[in-house]
Amino acid sequence: MKEVKRVFIDTDFIKLDNLLKLGGVVQTGGQAKVMIQNGEVMLNGYTCEMRNKKIKNGDKVETPNHIIEVYYK
């Protein structure tokens, strides 16, 4: 079962690689880059291979072991 995490942001968006770090999915930007390039990350049900994709309030990011829900503070 995937671990569900809620991440609260206080800006209009957060970049996908930074969200993976903030959500505790990876520890470094390099790990995030590899995970994204390998097609292991889905954004709102679609595979996302754009490391700098802007993630906004209400978006849902899924990895093999995690679901991250993004909310605006």
C-alpha positions as CSV (number, residue, x, y, z in Angstrom):
1,M,0.0,0.0,0.0
2,K,1.3,3.5,-0.9
3,E,2.1,6.0,1.8
4,V,-0.1,9.1,1.4
5,K,1.5,12.4,2.3
6,R,0.0,15.8,2.4
7,V,2.3,18.7,1.5
8,F,1.3,22.3,2.2
9,I,2.8,25.1,0.1
10,D,2.7,28.8,0.7
11,T,3.6,29.8,-2.9
12,D,1.6,29.5,-6.1
13,F,3.5,26.4,-7.1
14,I,6.4,24.1,-6.3
15,K,8.6,22.4,-8.9
16,L,8.2,18.6,-9.2
17,D,11.8,17.7,-8.1
18,N,11.6,20.0,-5.1
19,L,8.2,18.4,-4.1
20,L,9.7,14.9,-4.2
21,K,12.4,16.2,-1.8
22,L,10.0,18.1,0.5
23,G,7.6,15.1,0.6
24,G,10.5,12.8,1.7
25,V,10.3,10.6,-1.4
26,V,14.0,11.3,-2.2
27,Q,16.8,12.9,-0.4
28,T,18.6,14.7,-3.3
29,G,17.7,16.5,-6.5
30,G,19.8,13.9,-8.4
31,Q,17.6,11.1,-7.1
32,A,14.5,13.0,-8.0
33,K,15.9,13.6,-11.5
34,V,16.6,9.9,-12.1
35,M,13.1,8.9,-10.8
36,I,11.4,11.4,-13.0
37,Q,13.5,10.6,-16.1
38,N,12.7,6.9,-15.6
39,G,9.0,7.5,-15.8
40,E,8.4,6.6,-12.2
41,V,6.4,9.7,-11.4
42,M,2.8,10.4,-12.3
43,L,1.0,13.8,-12.0
44,N,-2.8,13.6,-11.8
45,G,-2.8,10.2,-13.3
46,Y,-0.3,10.8,-16.2
47,T,3.4,10.0,-16.4
48,C,5.4,13.2,-16.0
49,E,9.0,13.4,-17.2
50,M,9.4,17.2,-16.7
51,R,11.6,17.8,-13.6
52,N,10.7,21.5,-13.5
53,K,6.9,20.9,-13.9
54,K,5.0,23.4,-11.7
55,I,2.9,21.5,-9.2
56,K,-0.1,23.5,-7.8
57,N,-2.8,23.3,-5.2
58,G,-4.9,20.3,-5.6
59,D,-2.4,18.3,-7.7
60,K,-1.6,14.7,-6.9
61,V,1.8,13.1,-7.5
62,E,2.3,9.4,-7.4
63,T,5.5,7.3,-7.2
64,P,5.9,3.6,-6.8
65,N,5.6,3.9,-3.0
66,H,4.1,7.3,-2.3
67,I,1.1,9.5,-3.0
68,I,1.7,13.2,-2.4
69,E,-1.3,15.5,-2.2
70,V,-0.5,19.2,-2.6
71,Y,-2.5,21.9,-0.7
72,Y,-2.1,25.7,-0.4
73,K,-1.7,26.9,3.1
